[in-house]
């Protein structure tokens, strides 16, 4: 079930954010994510967050800032079960366009977003990590065959 974020979700979401980032971005020092923890903690309540919950366990979440997908996270035991797609579809139902940045080295995520209709628009170097990010966009009515 997908529902809106509740205040008491904060700790579970922050722990998932940290653990997933360290795991899937193994090309970035874990210290980077640990150092970002407090700023993310302050930012999360200002975002629109939808959580995927089964049996009172948060299995994933998507965070939006307007039309920008600030993050899509699925906890490791629940990956490849359609949760990420369900969360992204939930966001698509509420927005006409979505943009995001994904690390180029995170090939699994790049492939996922392309499969879900996102198109690469540009690349840039993330000043904080030195890694290349791809800016991607999805829109209702976009030509998904290009």
N, CA, C and O atoms as CSV, one atom per row, in Angstrom:
chain,resi,resn,atom,element,x,y,z
A,1,UNK,N,N,0.840,-1.176,0.000
A,1,UNK,CA,C,0.000,0.000,0.000
A,1,UNK,C,C,0.892,1.248,0.000
A,1,UNK,O,O,1.894,1.314,0.711
A,2,UNK,N,N,0.509,2.210,-0.796
A,2,UNK,CA,C,1.228,3.479,-0.829
A,2,UNK,C,C,0.405,4.513,-0.071
A,2,UNK,O,O,-0.801,4.648,-0.279
A,3,UNK,N,N,1.078,5.229,0.803
A,3,UNK,CA,C,0.411,6.279,1.564
A,3,UNK,C,C,1.360,7.464,1.711
A,3,UNK,O,O,2.549,7.373,1.407
A,4,UNK,N,N,0.805,8.571,2.184
A,4,UNK,CA,C,1.623,9.752,2.430
A,4,UNK,C,C,2.477,9.553,3.682
A,4,UNK,O,O,2.124,8.807,4.595
A,5,UNK,N,N,3.587,10.234,3.686
A,5,UNK,CA,C,4.523,10.244,4.810
A,5,UNK,C,C,3.836,10.734,6.083
A,5,UNK,O,O,3.011,11.648,6.052
A,6,UNK,N,N,4.192,10.111,7.190
A,6,UNK,CA,C,3.754,10.559,8.514
A,6,UNK,C,C,4.999,10.876,9.336
A,6,UNK,O,O,6.068,10.309,9.108
A,7,UNK,N,N,4.850,11.779,10.281
A,7,UNK,CA,C,5.994,12.212,11.089
A,7,UNK,C,C,6.741,11.050,11.736
A,7,UNK,O,O,7.969,11.065,11.826
A,8,UNK,N,N,6.003,10.054,12.181
A,8,UNK,CA,C,6.663,8.927,12.854
A,8,UNK,C,C,7.382,7.984,11.883
A,8,UNK,O,O,7.970,6.994,12.316
A,9,UNK,N,N,7.345,8.275,10.578
A,9,UNK,CA,C,8.086,7.504,9.573
A,9,UNK,C,C,9.535,7.963,9.459
A,9,UNK,O,O,10.360,7.274,8.858
A,10,UNK,N,N,9.849,9.120,10.032
A,10,UNK,CA,C,11.129,9.779,9.771
A,10,UNK,C,C,12.338,8.882,10.030
A,10,UNK,O,O,13.218,8.780,9.175
A,11,UNK,N,N,12.396,8.241,11.172
A,11,UNK,CA,C,13.577,7.433,11.500
A,11,UNK,C,C,13.753,6.278,10.519
A,11,UNK,O,O,14.864,6.028,10.051
A,12,UNK,N,N,12.673,5.575,10.205
A,12,UNK,CA,C,12.758,4.446,9.272
A,12,UNK,C,C,13.188,4.912,7.882
A,12,UNK,O,O,13.989,4.254,7.218
A,13,UNK,N,N,12.652,6.043,7.453
A,13,UNK,CA,C,12.993,6.570,6.132
A,13,UNK,C,C,14.453,7.023,6.092
A,13,UNK,O,O,15.160,6.752,5.121
A,14,UNK,N,N,14.900,7.703,7.128
A,14,UNK,CA,C,16.297,8.148,7.167
A,14,UNK,C,C,17.263,6.970,7.172
A,14,UNK,O,O,18.280,6.998,6.479
A,15,UNK,N,N,16.955,5.944,7.942
A,15,UNK,CA,C,17.813,4.758,7.966
A,15,UNK,C,C,17.854,4.084,6.604
A,15,UNK,O,O,18.915,3.650,6.156
A,16,UNK,N,N,16.699,3.993,5.941
A,16,UNK,CA,C,16.662,3.410,4.605
A,16,UNK,C,C,17.454,4.270,3.631
A,16,UNK,O,O,18.227,3.752,2.826
A,17,UNK,N,N,17.264,5.584,3.704
A,17,UNK,CA,C,17.999,6.509,2.831
A,17,UNK,C,C,19.501,6.267,2.952
A,17,UNK,O,O,20.198,6.142,1.945
A,18,UNK,N,N,19.993,6.204,4.179
A,18,UNK,CA,C,21.425,6.035,4.412
A,18,UNK,C,C,21.912,4.672,3.926
A,18,UNK,O,O,22.896,4.591,3.191
A,19,UNK,N,N,21.232,3.612,4.328
A,19,UNK,CA,C,21.667,2.259,3.973
A,19,UNK,C,C,21.620,2.008,2.471
A,19,UNK,O,O,22.543,1.414,1.912
A,20,UNK,N,N,20.560,2.454,1.817
A,20,UNK,CA,C,20.450,2.244,0.371
A,20,UNK,C,C,21.516,3.049,-0.363
A,20,UNK,O,O,22.153,2.533,-1.282
A,21,UNK,N,N,21.717,4.296,0.026
A,21,UNK,CA,C,22.746,5.100,-0.641
A,21,UNK,C,C,24.127,4.466,-0.511
A,21,UNK,O,O,24.869,4.401,-1.491
A,22,UNK,N,N,24.477,4.004,0.669
A,22,UNK,CA,C,25.788,3.379,0.873
A,22,UNK,C,C,25.914,2.112,0.035
A,22,UNK,O,O,26.977,1.842,-0.525
A,23,UNK,N,N,24.845,1.337,-0.055
A,23,UNK,CA,C,24.878,0.075,-0.794
A,23,UNK,C,C,24.928,0.278,-2.302
A,23,UNK,O,O,25.786,-0.296,-2.972
A,24,UNK,N,N,24.023,1.084,-2.842
A,24,UNK,CA,C,23.933,1.194,-4.306
A,24,UNK,C,C,24.933,2.177,-4.895
A,24,UNK,O,O,25.223,2.128,-6.091
A,25,UNK,N,N,25.456,3.059,-4.075
A,25,UNK,CA,C,26.470,4.011,-4.548
A,25,UNK,C,C,27.824,3.644,-3.944
A,25,UNK,O,O,28.467,4.460,-3.285
A,26,UNK,N,N,28.241,2.407,-4.181
A,26,UNK,CA,C,29.500,1.935,-3.596
A,26,UNK,C,C,30.727,2.612,-4.204
A,26,UNK,O,O,31.851,2.395,-3.751
A,27,UNK,N,N,30.506,3.424,-5.222
A,27,UNK,CA,C,31.577,4.197,-5.852
A,27,UNK,C,C,31.780,5.547,-5.155
A,27,UNK,O,O,32.640,6.330,-5.557
A,28,UNK,N,N,30.997,5.813,-4.123
A,28,UNK,CA,C,31.103,7.037,-3.315
A,28,UNK,C,C,31.390,6.614,-1.875
A,28,UNK,O,O,30.815,5.644,-1.382
A,29,UNK,N,N,32.270,7.335,-1.214
A,29,UNK,CA,C,32.626,7.008,0.168
A,29,UNK,C,C,31.386,7.036,1.067
A,29,UNK,O,O,30.587,7.970,0.990
A,30,UNK,N,N,31.222,6.015,1.919
A,30,UNK,CA,C,30.101,6.030,2.871
A,30,UNK,C,C,30.094,7.282,3.750
A,30,UNK,O,O,29.035,7.735,4.184
A,31,UNK,N,N,31.276,7.836,4.009
A,31,UNK,CA,C,31.361,9.056,4.823
A,31,UNK,C,C,30.562,10.203,4.213
A,31,UNK,O,O,29.999,11.026,4.936
A,32,UNK,N,N,30.513,10.256,2.882
A,32,UNK,CA,C,29.756,11.316,2.214
A,32,UNK,C,C,28.292,11.264,2.650
A,32,UNK,O,O,27.702,12.284,3.005
A,33,UNK,N,N,27.716,10.062,2.617
A,33,UNK,CA,C,26.295,9.902,2.962
A,33,UNK,C,C,26.067,10.173,4.448
A,33,UNK,O,O,25.075,10.800,4.822
A,34,UNK,N,N,26.977,9.705,5.291
A,34,UNK,CA,C,26.864,9.957,6.732
A,34,UNK,C,C,26.881,11.462,6.994
A,34,UNK,O,O,26.120,11.962,7.822
A,35,UNK,N,N,27.752,12.179,6.286
A,35,UNK,CA,C,27.853,13.630,6.469
A,35,UNK,C,C,26.625,14.380,5.954
A,35,UNK,O,O,26.360,15.499,6.395
A,36,UNK,N,N,25.873,13.785,5.031
A,36,UNK,CA,C,24.659,14.420,4.485
A,36,UNK,C,C,23.421,14.145,5.335
A,36,UNK,O,O,22.380,14.774,5.139
A,37,UNK,N,N,23.529,13.223,6.262
A,37,UNK,CA,C,22.383,12.734,7.032
A,37,UNK,C,C,21.573,13.860,7.675
A,37,UNK,O,O,20.351,13.900,7.530
A,38,UNK,N,N,22.231,14.766,8.375
A,38,UNK,CA,C,21.507,15.822,9.092
A,38,UNK,C,C,20.781,16.774,8.151
A,38,UNK,O,O,19.661,17.198,8.438
A,39,UNK,N,N,21.411,17.113,7.027
A,39,UNK,CA,C,20.737,18.021,6.088
A,39,UNK,C,C,19.540,17.335,5.435
A,39,UNK,O,O,18.523,17.977,5.176
A,40,UNK,N,N,19.654,16.040,5.170
A,40,UNK,CA,C,18.518,15.295,4.611
A,40,UNK,C,C,17.397,15.210,5.646
A,40,UNK,O,O,16.220,15.311,5.302
A,41,UNK,N,N,17.762,15.027,6.895
A,41,UNK,CA,C,16.764,14.967,7.975
A,41,UNK,C,C,15.941,16.250,8.028
A,41,UNK,O,O,14.733,16.205,8.261
A,42,UNK,N,N,16.591,17.391,7.811
A,42,UNK,CA,C,15.882,18.671,7.809
A,42,UNK,C,C,15.042,18.848,6.548
A,42,UNK,O,O,13.969,19.450,6.595
A,43,UNK,N,N,15.527,18.325,5.421
A,43,UNK,CA,C,14.870,18.514,4.134
A,43,UNK,C,C,13.642,17.610,3.949
A,43,UNK,O,O,12.659,18.016,3.329
A,44,UNK,N,N,13.699,16.402,4.480
A,44,UNK,CA,C,12.625,15.433,4.240
A,44,UNK,C,C,11.229,15.958,4.568
A,44,UNK,O,O,10.328,15.814,3.742
A,45,UNK,N,N,11.013,16.561,5.735
A,45,UNK,CA,C,9.660,17.035,6.037
A,45,UNK,C,C,9.165,18.139,5.091
A,45,UNK,O,O,7.963,18.395,5.019
A,46,UNK,N,N,10.079,18.789,4.368
A,46,UNK,CA,C,9.689,19.834,3.421
A,46,UNK,C,C,9.345,19.264,2.049
A,46,UNK,O,O,8.866,19.986,1.175
A,47,UNK,N,N,9.586,17.972,1.863
A,47,UNK,CA,C,9.308,17.312,0.592
A,47,UNK,C,C,7.959,16.606,0.661
A,47,UNK,O,O,7.411,16.390,1.742
A,48,UNK,N,N,7.436,16.252,-0.503
A,48,UNK,CA,C,6.257,15.392,-0.574
A,48,UNK,C,C,6.778,13.969,-0.649
A,48,UNK,O,O,7.500,13.615,-1.581
A,49,UNK,N,N,6.419,13.161,0.321
A,49,UNK,CA,C,6.950,11.801,0.400
A,49,UNK,C,C,5.799,10.806,0.416
A,49,UNK,O,O,4.823,10.952,1.152
A,50,UNK,N,N,5.953,9.790,-0.424
A,50,UNK,CA,C,5.016,8.668,-0.435
A,50,UNK,C,C,5.789,7.422,-0.025
A,50,UNK,O,O,6.884,7.163,-0.526
A,51,UNK,N,N,5.210,6.658,0.886
A,51,UNK,CA,C,5.868,5.449,1.370
A,51,UNK,C,C,5.081,4.217,0.939
A,51,UNK,O,O,3.854,4.242,0.840
A,52,UNK,N,N,5.807,3.157,0.689
A,52,UNK,CA,C,5.218,1.864,0.363
A,52,UNK,C,C,5.306,1.017,1.625
A,52,UNK,O,O,6.398,0.740,2.122
A,53,UNK,N,N,4.145,0.607,2.139
A,53,UNK,CA,C,4.080,-0.100,3.418
A,53,UNK,C,C,3.332,-1.418,3.249
A,53,UNK,O,O,2.270,-1.464,2.628
A,54,UNK,N,N,3.889,-2.475,3.801
A,54,UNK,CA,C,3.207,-3.771,3.905
A,54,UNK,C,C,3.422,-4.276,5.319
A,54,UNK,O,O,4.549,-4.278,5.814
A,55,UNK,N,N,2.352,-4.704,5.972
A,55,UNK,CA,C,2.413,-5.244,7.334
A,55,UNK,C,C,3.188,-4.313,8.269
A,55,UNK,O,O,4.040,-4.753,9.041
A,56,UNK,N,N,2.875,-3.022,8.182
A,56,UNK,CA,C,3.473,-1.984,9.037
A,56,UNK,C,C,4.978,-1.803,8.848
A,56,UNK,O,O,5.638,-1.191,9.688
A,57,UNK,N,N,5.522,-2.328,7.758
A,57,UNK,CA,C,6.946,-2.163,7.462
A,57,UNK,C,C,7.081,-1.277,6.225
A,57,UNK,O,O,6.515,-1.574,5.173
A,58,UNK,N,N,7.838,-0.187,6.363
A,58,UNK,CA,C,8.109,0.671,5.207
A,58,UNK,C,C,9.147,-0.037,4.348
A,58,UNK,O,O,10.271,-0.279,4.788
A,59,UNK,N,N,8.758,-0.365,3.120
A,59,UNK,CA,C,9.641,-1.107,2.223
A,59,UNK,C,C,10.313,-0.206,1.192
A,59,UNK,O,O,11.309,-0.589,0.578
A,60,UNK,N,N,9.761,0.999,1.006
A,60,UNK,CA,C,10.347,1.932,0.056
A,60,UNK,C,C,9.670,3.281,0.171
A,60,UNK,O,O,8.629,3.418,0.814
A,61,UNK,N,N,10.282,4.290,-0.469
A,61,UNK,CA,C,9.662,5.614,-0.498
A,61,UNK,C,C,10.194,6.415,-1.668
A,61,UNK,O,O,11.284,6.161,-2.180
A,62,UNK,N,N,9.393,7.392,-2.079
A,62,UNK,CA,C,9.805,8.351,-3.098
A,62,UNK,C,C,9.613,9.740,-2.507
A,62,UNK,O,O,8.606,10.022,-1.858
A,63,UNK,N,N,10.596,10.599,-2.740
A,63,UNK,CA,C,10.531,11.977,-2.264
A,63,UNK,C,C,10.491,12.932,-3.436
A,63,UNK,O,O,11.326,12.855,-4.338
A,64,UNK,N,N,9.522,13.836,-3.426
A,64,UNK,CA,C,9.353,14.816,-4.501
A,64,UNK,C,C,9.505,16.226,-3.952
A,64,UNK,O,O,9.052,16.537,-2.851
A,65,UNK,N,N,10.149,17.063,-4.742
A,65,UNK,CA,C,10.200,18.499,-4.477
A,65,UNK,C,C,9.632,19.150,-5.729
A,65,UNK,O,O,10.344,19.380,-6.706
A,66,UNK,N,N,8.337,19.441,-5.682
A,66,UNK,CA,C,7.649,19.883,-6.890
A,66,UNK,C,C,7.615,18.731,-7.881
A,66,UNK,O,O,7.115,17.652,-7.566
A,67,UNK,N,N,8.151,18.959,-9.089
A,67,UNK,CA,C,8.197,17.910,-10.116
A,67,UNK,C,C,9.533,17.175,-10.135
A,67,UNK,O,O,9.784,16.361,-11.023
A,68,UNK,N,N,10.379,17.457,-9.166
A,68,UNK,CA,C,11.704,16.846,-9.110
A,68,UNK,C,C,11.687,15.633,-8.184
A,68,UNK,O,O,11.277,15.730,-7.027
A,69,UNK,N,N,12.135,14.494,-8.701
A,69,UNK,CA,C,12.246,13.284,-7.890
A,69,UNK,C,C,13.569,13.383,-7.126
A,69,UNK,O,O,14.639,13.117,-7.673
A,70,UNK,N,N,13.472,13.766,-5.867
A,70,UNK,CA,C,14.673,13.934,-5.048
A,70,UNK,C,C,15.283,12.590,-4.683
A,70,UNK,O,O,16.482,12.501,-4.419
A,71,UNK,N,N,14.467,11.549,-4.668
A,71,UNK,CA,C,14.984,10.221,-4.377
A,71,UNK,C,C,13.913,9.163,-4.435
A,71,UNK,O,O,12.751,9.407,-4.111
A,72,UNK,N,N,14.324,7.979,-4.854
A,72,UNK,CA,C,13.464,6.797,-4.881
A,72,UNK,C,C,14.274,5.674,-4.245
A,72,UNK,O,O,15.338,5.308,-4.743
A,73,UNK,N,N,13.771,5.138,-3.158
A,73,UNK,CA,C,14.526,4.158,-2.384
A,73,UNK,C,C,13.657,2.953,-2.060
A,73,UNK,O,O,12.508,3.094,-1.643
A,74,UNK,N,N,14.223,1.767,-2.259
A,74,UNK,CA,C,13.564,0.522,-1.865
A,74,UNK,C,C,14.575,-0.256,-1.027
A,74,UNK,O,O,15.716,-0.456,-1.444
A,75,UNK,N,N,14.152,-0.687,0.146
A,75,UNK,CA,C,15.033,-1.428,1.041
A,75,UNK,C,C,15.439,-2.751,0.386
A,75,UNK,O,O,14.658,-3.366,-0.340
A,76,UNK,N,N,16.658,-3.168,0.654
A,76,UNK,CA,C,17.263,-4.305,-0.048
A,76,UNK,C,C,16.395,-5.569,-0.107
A,76,UNK,O,O,16.281,-6.157,-1.182
A,77,UNK,N,N,15.782,-6.011,0.991
A,77,UNK,CA,C,15.004,-7.258,0.910
A,77,UNK,C,C,13.787,-7.179,-0.019
A,77,UNK,O,O,13.216,-8.208,-0.379
A,78,UNK,N,N,13.393,-5.976,-0.403
A,78,UNK,CA,C,12.152,-5.801,-1.164
A,78,UNK,C,C,12.394,-5.367,-2.609
A,78,UNK,O,O,11.442,-5.049,-3.321
A,79,UNK,N,N,13.642,-5.349,-3.047
A,79,UNK,CA,C,13.946,-4.911,-4.412
A,79,UNK,C,C,13.519,-5.957,-5.427
A,79,UNK,O,O,13.403,-7.142,-5.114
A,80,UNK,N,N,13.288,-5.493,-6.651
A,80,UNK,CA,C,12.889,-6.345,-7.785
A,80,UNK,C,C,11.537,-7.006,-7.548
A,80,UNK,O,O,11.288,-8.115,-8.022
A,81,UNK,N,N,10.665,-6.319,-6.810
A,81,UNK,CA,C,9.308,-6.816,-6.553
A,81,UNK,C,C,8.247,-5.831,-7.050
A,81,UNK,O,O,7.063,-5.987,-6.753
A,82,UNK,N,N,8.676,-4.820,-7.805
A,82,UNK,CA,C,7.733,-3.859,-8.361
A,82,UNK,C,C,7.439,-2.660,-7.473
A,82,UNK,O,O,6.599,-1.831,-7.821
A,83,UNK,N,N,8.112,-2.552,-6.335
A,83,UNK,CA,C,7.839,-1.459,-5.400
A,83,UNK,C,C,8.315,-0.125,-5.961
A,83,UNK,O,O,7.594,0.870,-5.887
A,84,UNK,N,N,9.514,-0.095,-6.518
A,84,UNK,CA,C,10.029,1.139,-7.120
A,84,UNK,C,C,9.133,1.624,-8.240
A,84,UNK,O,O,8.839,2.815,-8.341
A,85,UNK,N,N,8.696,0.693,-9.085
A,85,UNK,CA,C,7.789,1.045,-10.187
A,85,UNK,C,C,6.470,1.571,-9.640
A,85,UNK,O,O,5.943,2.562,-10.145
A,86,UNK,N,N,5.934,0.921,-8.615
A,86,UNK,CA,C,4.663,1.360,-8.024
A,86,UNK,C,C,4.783,2.775,-7.459
A,86,UNK,O,O,3.886,3.597,-7.649
A,87,UNK,N,N,5.882,3.060,-6.768
A,87,UNK,CA,C,6.089,4.399,-6.212
A,87,UNK,C,C,6.240,5.438,-7.315
A,87,UNK,O,O,5.691,6.536,-7.222
A,88,UNK,N,N,6.983,5.088,-8.358
A,88,UNK,CA,C,7.170,6.018,-9.470
A,88,UNK,C,C,5.849,6.244,-10.204
A,88,UNK,O,O,5.537,7.375,-10.577
A,89,UNK,N,N,5.078,5.188,-10.415
A,89,UNK,CA,C,3.759,5.332,-11.048
A,89,UNK,C,C,2.851,6.229,-10.210
A,89,UNK,O,O,2.086,7.027,-10.753
A,90,UNK,N,N,2.937,6.098,-8.906
A,90,UNK,CA,C,2.146,6.934,-7.991
A,90,UNK,C,C,2.496,8.408,-8.198
A,90,UNK,O,O,1.613,9.266,-8.239
A,91,UNK,N,N,3.782,8.688,-8.328
A,91,UNK,CA,C,4.222,10.072,-8.579
A,91,UNK,C,C,3.764,10.544,-9.957
A,91,UNK,O,O,3.338,11.690,-10.107
A,92,UNK,N,N,3.847,9.676,-10.958
A,92,UNK,CA,C,3.442,10.032,-12.328
A,92,UNK,C,C,1.955,10.379,-12.401
A,92,UNK,O,O,1.551,11.248,-13.174
A,93,UNK,N,N,1.148,9.699,-11.596
A,93,UNK,CA,C,-0.292,9.973,-11.583
A,93,UNK,C,C,-0.592,11.381,-11.070
A,93,UNK,O,O,-1.654,11.935,-11.356
A,94,UNK,N,N,0.332,11.952,-10.321
A,94,UNK,CA,C,0.111,13.250,-9.687
A,94,UNK,C,C,0.818,14.411,-10.378
A,94,UNK,O,O,0.602,15.570,-10.023
A,95,UNK,N,N,1.659,14.107,-11.359
A,95,UNK,CA,C,2.449,15.137,-12.040
A,95,UNK,C,C,2.384,14.934,-13.548
A,95,UNK,O,O,2.248,13.809,-14.029
A,96,UNK,N,N,2.484,16.041,-14.291
A,96,UNK,CA,C,2.536,15.950,-15.753
A,96,UNK,C,C,3.946,15.696,-16.253
A,96,UNK,O,O,4.139,15.085,-17.305
A,97,UNK,N,N,4.930,16.164,-15.500
A,97,UNK,CA,C,6.333,15.919,-15.835
A,97,UNK,C,C,7.097,15.623,-14.551
A,97,UNK,O,O,6.724,16.068,-13.465
A,98,UNK,N,N,8.166,14.868,-14.704
A,98,UNK,CA,C,9.070,14.590,-13.594
A,98,UNK,C,C,10.501,14.679,-14.104
A,98,UNK,O,O,10.799,14.241,-15.215
A,99,UNK,N,N,11.375,15.241,-13.299
A,99,UNK,CA,C,12.800,15.239,-13.617
A,99,UNK,C,C,13.556,14.639,-12.436
A,99,UNK,O,O,13.046,14.577,-11.317
A,100,UNK,N,N,14.767,14.204,-12.706
A,100,UNK,CA,C,15.609,13.631,-11.661
A,100,UNK,C,C,17.054,13.641,-12.122
A,100,UNK,O,O,17.345,13.866,-13.297
A,101,UNK,N,N,17.942,13.397,-11.193
A,101,UNK,CA,C,19.352,13.164,-11.483
A,101,UNK,C,C,19.697,11.780,-10.948
A,101,UNK,O,O,19.272,11.399,-9.857
A,102,UNK,N,N,20.472,11.036,-11.728
A,102,UNK,CA,C,20.906,9.704,-11.321
A,102,UNK,C,C,22.389,9.588,-11.658
A,102,UNK,O,O,22.838,10.063,-12.701
A,103,UNK,N,N,23.138,8.955,-10.770
A,103,UNK,CA,C,24.560,8.769,-11.042
A,103,UNK,C,C,24.740,7.816,-12.217
A,103,UNK,O,O,24.134,6.746,-12.265
A,104,UNK,N,N,25.574,8.217,-13.153
A,104,UNK,CA,C,25.837,7.417,-14.354
A,104,UNK,C,C,26.359,6.028,-13.981
A,104,UNK,O,O,26.038,5.042,-14.645
A,105,UNK,N,N,27.161,5.953,-12.923
A,105,UNK,CA,C,27.729,4.673,-12.492
A,105,UNK,C,C,26.681,3.742,-11.882
A,105,UNK,O,O,26.945,2.551,-11.713
A,106,UNK,N,N,25.511,4.256,-11.553
A,106,UNK,CA,C,24.430,3.434,-11.011
A,106,UNK,C,C,23.623,2.884,-12.193
A,106,UNK,O,O,22.481,3.280,-12.425
A,107,UNK,N,N,24.246,1.965,-12.927
A,107,UNK,CA,C,23.683,1.460,-14.185
A,107,UNK,C,C,22.300,0.842,-13.995
A,107,UNK,O,O,21.435,0.979,-14.860
A,108,UNK,N,N,22.093,0.174,-12.882
A,108,UNK,CA,C,20.787,-0.456,-12.634
A,108,UNK,C,C,19.681,0.596,-12.563
A,108,UNK,O,O,18.597,0.401,-13.113
A,109,UNK,N,N,19.959,1.713,-11.880
A,109,UNK,CA,C,18.963,2.783,-11.764
A,109,UNK,C,C,18.745,3.474,-13.104
A,109,UNK,O,O,17.608,3.789,-13.456
A,110,UNK,N,N,19.815,3.712,-13.853
A,110,UNK,CA,C,19.681,4.346,-15.173
A,110,UNK,C,C,18.784,3.482,-16.059
A,110,UNK,O,O,17.882,3.994,-16.722
A,111,UNK,N,N,19.033,2.186,-16.066
A,111,UNK,CA,C,18.227,1.253,-16.871
A,111,UNK,C,C,16.763,1.275,-16.414
A,111,UNK,O,O,15.852,1.285,-17.242
A,112,UNK,N,N,16.544,1.282,-15.105
A,112,UNK,CA,C,15.193,1.319,-14.549
A,112,UNK,C,C,14.449,2.564,-15.022
A,112,UNK,O,O,13.320,2.466,-15.503
A,113,UNK,N,N,15.074,3.734,-14.888
A,113,UNK,CA,C,14.400,4.973,-15.270
A,113,UNK,C,C,14.123,5.018,-16.770
A,113,UNK,O,O,13.070,5.505,-17.181
A,114,UNK,N,N,15.032,4.527,-17.584
A,114,UNK,CA,C,14.785,4.475,-19.034
A,114,UNK,C,C,13.593,3.573,-19.328
A,114,UNK,O,O,12.732,3.914,-20.138
A,115,UNK,N,N,13.549,2.425,-18.668
A,115,UNK,CA,C,12.431,1.497,-18.858
A,115,UNK,C,C,11.107,2.134,-18.446
A,115,UNK,O,O,10.059,1.814,-19.005
A,116,UNK,N,N,11.158,3.031,-17.470
A,116,UNK,CA,C,9.952,3.696,-16.980
A,116,UNK,C,C,9.622,4.970,-17.751
A,116,UNK,O,O,8.775,5.751,-17.316
A,117,UNK,N,N,10.278,5.190,-18.885
A,117,UNK,CA,C,9.915,6.291,-19.770
A,117,UNK,C,C,10.688,7.577,-19.572
A,117,UNK,O,O,10.334,8.596,-20.165
A,118,UNK,N,N,11.730,7.563,-18.760
A,118,UNK,CA,C,12.566,8.750,-18.580
A,118,UNK,C,C,13.609,8.802,-19.688
A,118,UNK,O,O,14.121,7.774,-20.129
A,119,UNK,N,N,13.913,10.021,-20.128
A,119,UNK,CA,C,14.904,10.229,-21.169
A,119,UNK,C,C,16.061,11.046,-20.626
A,119,UNK,O,O,15.850,12.013,-19.894
A,120,UNK,N,N,17.294,10.663,-20.981
A,120,UNK,CA,C,18.443,11.474,-20.570
A,120,UNK,C,C,18.456,12.800,-21.318
A,120,UNK,O,O,18.267,12.839,-22.534
A,121,UNK,N,N,18.679,13.878,-20.589
A,121,UNK,CA,C,18.721,15.213,-21.189
A,121,UNK,C,C,20.129,15.787,-21.212
A,121,UNK,O,O,20.535,16.414,-22.191
A,122,UNK,N,N,20.871,15.571,-20.131
A,122,UNK,CA,C,22.218,16.143,-20.046
A,122,UNK,C,C,23.003,15.419,-18.967
A,122,UNK,O,O,22.453,14.636,-18.193
A,123,UNK,N,N,24.294,15.695,-18.931
A,123,UNK,CA,C,25.163,15.154,-17.896
A,123,UNK,C,C,25.909,16.301,-17.230
A,123,UNK,O,O,26.162,17.339,-17.841
A,124,UNK,N,N,26.253,16.088,-15.966
A,124,UNK,CA,C,27.044,17.072,-15.235
A,124,UNK,C,C,27.853,16.332,-14.173
A,124,UNK,O,O,27.548,15.194,-13.817
A,125,UNK,N,N,28.870,16.990,-13.687
A,125,UNK,CA,C,29.655,16.428,-12.592
A,125,UNK,C,C,29.113,16.970,-11.280
A,125,UNK,O,O,29.004,18.181,-11.092
A,126,UNK,N,N,28.777,16.065,-10.381
A,126,UNK,CA,C,28.325,16.454,-9.044
A,126,UNK,C,C,29.537,17.009,-8.299
A,126,UNK,O,O,30.514,16.297,-8.064
A,127,UNK,N,N,29.463,18.277,-7.934
A,127,UNK,CA,C,30.588,18.945,-7.265
A,127,UNK,C,C,30.954,18.281,-5.937
A,127,UNK,O,O,32.116,18.301,-5.533
A,128,UNK,N,N,29.980,17.703,-5.269
A,128,UNK,CA,C,30.220,17.120,-3.948
A,128,UNK,C,C,30.899,15.757,-4.005
A,128,UNK,O,O,31.656,15.400,-3.102
A,129,UNK,N,N,30.628,14.990,-5.068
A,129,UNK,CA,C,31.158,13.625,-5.146
A,129,UNK,C,C,32.182,13.444,-6.262
A,129,UNK,O,O,32.972,12.500,-6.233
A,130,UNK,N,N,32.170,14.343,-7.243
A,130,UNK,CA,C,33.041,14.192,-8.407
A,130,UNK,C,C,32.520,13.183,-9.408
A,130,UNK,O,O,33.194,12.886,-10.394
A,131,UNK,N,N,31.329,12.650,-9.173
A,131,UNK,CA,C,30.736,11.639,-10.055
A,131,UNK,C,C,29.825,12.299,-11.090
A,131,UNK,O,O,29.287,13.383,-10.864
A,132,UNK,N,N,29.664,11.626,-12.221
A,132,UNK,CA,C,28.801,12.125,-13.283
A,132,UNK,C,C,27.351,11.778,-12.988
A,132,UNK,O,O,27.020,10.635,-12.673
A,133,UNK,N,N,26.494,12.788,-13.097
A,133,UNK,CA,C,25.051,12.599,-12.946
A,133,UNK,C,C,24.384,12.809,-14.298
A,133,UNK,O,O,24.805,13.652,-15.091
A,134,UNK,N,N,23.340,12.033,-14.547
A,134,UNK,CA,C,22.523,12.198,-15.742
A,134,UNK,C,C,21.215,12.857,-15.320
A,134,UNK,O,O,20.548,12.393,-14.396
A,135,UNK,N,N,20.856,13.935,-16.000
A,135,UNK,CA,C,19.548,14.568,-15.772
A,135,UNK,C,C,18.565,13.876,-16.701
A,135,UNK,O,O,18.803,13.781,-17.905
A,136,UNK,N,N,17.461,13.394,-16.144
A,136,UNK,CA,C,16.462,12.659,-16.921
A,136,UNK,C,C,15.092,13.293,-16.718
A,136,UNK,O,O,14.828,13.936,-15.701
A,137,UNK,N,N,14.232,13.096,-17.709
A,137,UNK,CA,C,12.892,13.672,-17.649
A,137,UNK,C,C,11.869,12.678,-18.173
A,137,UNK,O,O,12.132,11.903,-19.092
A,138,UNK,N,N,10.703,12.726,-17.562
A,138,UNK,CA,C,9.532,11.978,-18.012
A,138,UNK,C,C,8.384,12.971,-18.130
A,138,UNK,O,O,8.296,13.927,-17.359
A,139,UNK,N,N,7.513,12.741,-19.090
A,139,UNK,CA,C,6.336,13.586,-19.208
A,139,UNK,C,C,5.174,12.832,-19.821
A,139,UNK,O,O,5.358,11.982,-20.692
A,140,UNK,N,N,3.972,13.152,-19.354
A,140,UNK,CA,C,2.772,12.569,-19.955
A,140,UNK,C,C,2.720,12.995,-21.408
A,140,UNK,O,O,2.891,14.172,-21.725
A,141,UNK,N,N,2.487,12.052,-22.278
A,141,UNK,CA,C,2.371,12.368,-23.697
A,141,UNK,C,C,3.698,12.504,-24.414
A,141,UNK,O,O,3.722,12.792,-25.610
A,142,UNK,N,N,4.811,12.303,-23.708
A,142,UNK,CA,C,6.112,12.348,-24.386
A,142,UNK,C,C,6.214,11.166,-25.331
A,142,UNK,O,O,5.628,10.111,-25.088
A,143,UNK,N,N,6.959,11.347,-26.404
A,143,UNK,CA,C,7.195,10.253,-27.338
A,143,UNK,C,C,8.177,9.289,-26.684
A,143,UNK,O,O,9.378,9.556,-26.637
A,144,UNK,N,N,7.677,8.188,-26.188
A,144,UNK,CA,C,8.508,7.244,-25.449
A,144,UNK,C,C,9.326,6.343,-26.362
A,144,UNK,O,O,10.038,5.463,-25.879
A,145,UNK,N,N,9.237,6.546,-27.682
A,145,UNK,CA,C,10.012,5.739,-28.625
A,145,UNK,C,C,11.286,6.431,-29.070
A,145,UNK,O,O,12.084,5.846,-29.802
A,146,UNK,N,N,11.491,7.678,-28.635
A,146,UNK,CA,C,12.675,8.383,-29.140
A,146,UNK,C,C,13.956,7.859,-28.547
A,146,UNK,O,O,15.035,8.352,-28.875
